[in-house]
């Protein structure tokens, strides 16, 4: 049997948080989702598989080579699956080079590119990225215009589709998309101001007699999920209470925050959760292993500064200390930091459970049994070395995002985690 038989969609992302937030949109539609932390195809028991190539920090040539290799493996093993190239909603990364690499590996004849994520304030209008809040207004002008950006990254073969009329229309988009397809351009860039635009784009291009690569953020992933399932949004998602945090309620153990992002959005979220009177949360430097051990032994929640200046060895020591204590869950902010923590845990996959809030996924981190072997570990309470985990991209979430993550991991009923 082919390794990927039964897989409905394969997502290729350039970082871990992006892979997870795109995958979570499908899980919110009652599909199963798995984020693979290694590139090798296996027999994933999931409808949707997301792979992080960890290529954003590489050179453009290295990123293209890695993405081409990974995509080729999964394309051949998941014949017939929808191909989705996850890109950053603020257009960071080697978008053009990686898009071209995936198209080549996937043997796609057309790419439909719609990076908007309207629910997070990211829209594309006239081909220009617009952000309603947060720090993405710091985006420079050349990067803000997507066709220009793609041209500078080697993709000249683009056609821009403007939103037809003032309102999204299932009548307007098919005509606009048909015109774009007749242009002969391989890359179709689509304006999107709201979720209905994304739904209309998918509806208009679905089923064309070509192999299509879909390219976008979690916004377009959500539209594809709605098209694939054609079901109302599930009602069983865990609900968050508006009450203030009061520490661990239902789940015993500490929550460890691994914060690598320095974006202003994350800084505000960090300040908010630390200022909450009831959080029992302390902030530590990653080098202070003894303090980490002491606070975890006392059952406190801990926030660790785990950015790129923290050496891998120091971070690994903290990870091993955390794994040897009773943990209610992990919160990881920043794709590179999340990947480093997962590597230190020996993790091979994250089974996505859904979203804590828009754009912020949660799931179960599956770590190898050898990770804590030989350590004087307390009972972890998680079969097969599974830890609940919340992942957050640096620029995502409102001021209470970390507060909500802490509430979710400690106050949600045990049968929901």
N, C-alpha and C positions, 0 to 999 in steps of 0.2 A: 504494500500500500504506500502511496506517496506520502512523504512526511507531513504535508500540509493538507491532505484531503479533508474536506469539511470546513476549512477556513473560509470565511465569507469575505474578509477584508484584511489586507496586510498594510500596516502603517510603517513608514520609514521616517524617523525623526532624527534631528541632529543633536538632541540632548534628552536626558531622561525625563525631566518634568514635562517637556513637550510631548514625548511619547505617551506618558501617563494621562495628561489632560485630554489628548485626542481620543485615546482608547476609552476613557471614562464616559464620553458622550454616547458611545455605543452601548455601554453597560447600563446607562440610564434608560435605554430603550429595551432592556431585558435581554440583550445579547451578552454572552460571556466574553471577557477580555483578559488578555495576558500580556504583560510587558516582559519581553525577553532581555536579560542582562548579558547575554552573549549572542554573537551573530550567527551561530551555527543552527541551521534548521533541525528541529527534532519533531516529535509527534505532539504538538500542542493540543491539549483538550480544551480548545476555546474557539469561539466563532470569529473573534478578532484578535490578531496578534500584532503587537507593536514592537519595533526594534529600534533601540537608540544606537546610533553609530558613533556618538561622542566625537563628532567631527567639527563642531563649531569653533573650537580653539586651534584647529589645524590650519596649515596653509591651504589656499584654494585648491592647489593640485593634489595635495594629500587628502583633503576632504573628498574631492571627486573620485579619487581612486578607491578610497574606503567605501564610499556609498555605492559605487558601481559594483564592487565585489560583493557586498552584503545584499544588495538588491537582486543581483543575478542569482545568488543561491536561493533566495526566497521566491523569486519569480518562477523558477523552474520547478520548485517543489509545491507551489500553490497555484497551479494553472487554473485559470477561471476566477480567481479571487479578484475583488476590487483592489486596485492599487492606489494608495494614498501617500503622497509625499507631504509630511507635516513640515510647515515652515513657521517661523516666528511671526506673530501678528504685528510686530513693530519692524519687521523686515531685517532683523539682525541675521548674521550668518552668511554662508556662501550659497545664496539662494539659486542664482543662475547656474553655477557650476554643478551643484548637487542635483538640480532639476534635470539638467542635460544628462547627467550620469545615470539617474534613475530611468529616464526615458529610453536610453540606450539599453540598459540591462533588462528593462521590462518589455522592450520592443514595442513601446507605445508610439503610435502615429500622431497622437494629439495630447496636449496637456491643457486642462481647464484650470486656470489659476485664479483663486478668489481668497485672499488672505484675511478678509475682514472677520472680526469677532464682535459683532454689534453689542452683545450682552456685556462685554467688557469695555465698551466704548471705542473699539477699533473699527473704523469704516474705510472704504476706498471710494473716492468720488473723483471722477475725471482722471482716474489712475493715480491719484494722490492719496497717500496715507493720512488719515485724520484721526486724532485721538481726543476723546471728550474729557478725559481726566488723567491724572497720574503724571508721569515724567516723560512720556513719549514725545511731547512737543520739543524735547531736546534733539529729536531726530533731525539731521541736517537735510537741506533741500534736495540734493541729488538722490539720497536714499529715500526720501519721501515720495518720489514719483516712480512707481514700480516699473513701467516700461523702460524708463531711463536707467534705473538700477540694473535691470536684466541685460540691457544693451552693454553697460560697462562690464558686466560679468560674462560677456560672450554670447548672449542670446539676442540676436538681432531680429529673429523670425517671430515677432509678436504682433498680435492684433488686439487693440483695446476695445472692449464692449462697454459703452456707457449705459447707465441705468435707463431703460426705455420709459420715458414719461416721468411724471412726478410721483407715481405710485408703482410698487411692484405689481406686475401683471403676468399671469400665466399666458395671456395672449401676446404681450409685448416681448417677452424674453425668447420664445421660440423663433420669432422673426429675427430678432437681433442675433441670436446664436446661429441661426441658419446662414445669415449674411456673413458672420465671422468665419464659419466653416467653409463657405464658398471662397473666402479670400485666399485660401490655400496656406495660410500661416499655421505653423504647427503649435504655437503657444497662444492660447486665447486668455487674455487677462480681463477679468470681469469686475466692474464696479459692484459694490454691495453696501447699502446703507442700513439694512435691517435684515433680520433672519428670513423674512419672507422673500427677499431678493435671493438669498442663498438657496432656499427651497425651490424658487422658480428656475434658477440656473441649473440645478441638478435635474429638475423635471424636464427642462428643455433639451439637455444634452444626453439624458439617460437613453441608452439603447441605440445610439448612433452606430453604424456598422464600421467602427474603428476600435482599436485598442486604446482606451483613454486612460491617462494618468491624471488623477485628481490631485490638486496642489493647493494647500491652504492651511489654516490654523484650526483650532477646535471648533470655530464657527462653522466652517464647511464640513468638518467631520460630523457635526450634529445634523446638518442637512442630509448627508449621506445616510446617517443612522435612521433618520425619519423615513427616508425613501426605502431603505432596505426592510424596515419593519412595518411601516404604514400603520402604526399603532399609537394611541394616545400615550402621553408620558405616564410612566408608572406612578402609582400613588403610594407605593410602599417604601419610598426613600426615607431614611432616618430624618426626623425633624429636629431642628435646633431650638432650644428654649431661649427666651430672651433674658432669663435670669442671669445674674452675674456668676462668674466662676466661683465655685466653693471647693476646689480640689477634687480629689478622686472620690467619686460617688459609687458607681457600680463596678468599675474595673479597678482592681487593686494593682498597685505598682506606680512607678514614676513614668512621666512623659519626658523624653529627652528631645530637645530642639537642636537641630544641627543647622546653623544659619551661615550660609556662605555668601548670599547676595548682599551687596552694599547699596542697592537702589533705594531711593528715598521712600518709596512705597513700603519696602520691607523694614526700613529703619523706623517708620511710624508704627507699623504693626508690632515691632519688637518693643518699642516704648510703651505701647498700649497694654500689652499682656504683662509686662513687668510692673506696670503701675496698678494693676488690679489687686485690691487688698486681699482677696481670698485665694490667690493663685498658688501660694506656697512655691513660687518659682524663683530660683536664683540664677544669676548670670555668671558664667565662668569663662576664663580663657582656656583654650583647648590644651594648653601645656600643663594646667593645674590638675593632674591626674589624681593626686591624693585628695584634693577637695571634692572632685567629682565622686570618688568612691565614698567619701564621708557623707555627702548629701544624698546620694542614692540609697545608702544603707539606712539613712533616716527617713526615707520615703518621700523626699522632696522632688519636685519637678526641676529640671535643669535646662538652661539655655546656654548652648556653647557657641562661641564665635569660631566658625570653622571655614573661614574663607581661604582663598588661594595662597595666602602667606603662611598658613599652617602647614607644616611638613606632613607628608603622608605617614611617616612613622609616628608622629605625635597624635595625629588623628586616629590611626589604627589602635594605639594604646587606649585612647578614650572609648573607641568602639568596643574593644574587648572587655573593658571594665563595665560598660553599660550592659553588654550581653551576659555578664555574670550576675546581674541583679534582676529582681522582679520588675519587668518593664510593662507598663500599660500600653505603650506605643511610642513611635518615633514621629517627629515632624521634621521634614527636610525642605529647606528653601534654597533654591539655586540648583540648576541641573548638574553642574560639575561637582558640587558638594554632595548632592544625593548619590551620584555615581561613585564617588570616593568612599562614602560610608557603606554603600552596598558591596563594593569590592572588599572592603575590610571585613565585612560580615561573611564573605564567601557566598553571597546571595546569587542565585541564578535566575530568579523570576519574581515579578510582582503580580499577584492575582488581583485585578482591579475590582473593587466592590461598588464603586459609584463616585458621587461627588459629595463633599462636605458642604460646599457652596459652589457657585458658578466658577468654573475654571480651576477648582482645587480638588483633585481626586484623592481617594483613599483606597487602600487595599491591604493585602497580606503580603508581607515580605518573606519569601522562602529562602532560608539560609541553609548552608550545608551543615551536617551534623558535626563536622570536624571543627567548626568555628569556635565552639566553646568546649570542645573535648579537652579533658585534662585540667580544666579550670575548676576551682572550688565554687561551682555555680549553685545559686539557689534554684528551686524549681521555677521554671519559666512560665509554666501554665499554658504553653502553646504547643500543641502537637506538631511534630515534624519541624521544629525550629521555625515557627511562624510568628512574626510580629506584626501587629497592626501598624500601618504607616500612612501618614498624610504627606502629600507632596505639593509644593507650591512654587511656581515660577516667580522670579524676583519681582516682576512688575504687576503681578496679579493680586486681586483681593482688596477688600475694603479695610478700614482701620482695625476692625475686630477680627481679621482673618485668623490670627494666631489664638485669640481668645476662643473663637469657634472651634478651632482644631483641638484645643485643650479640652473644651467641653465635650466634643464628640468622642475623644478617646477615653475620657474618664466618666462621663455621665450618661452615655448611651447604654441601653439595655444590652446585657452580655450576649443575647442571641442575635444581635444585629452586627456584632463585630467578629 
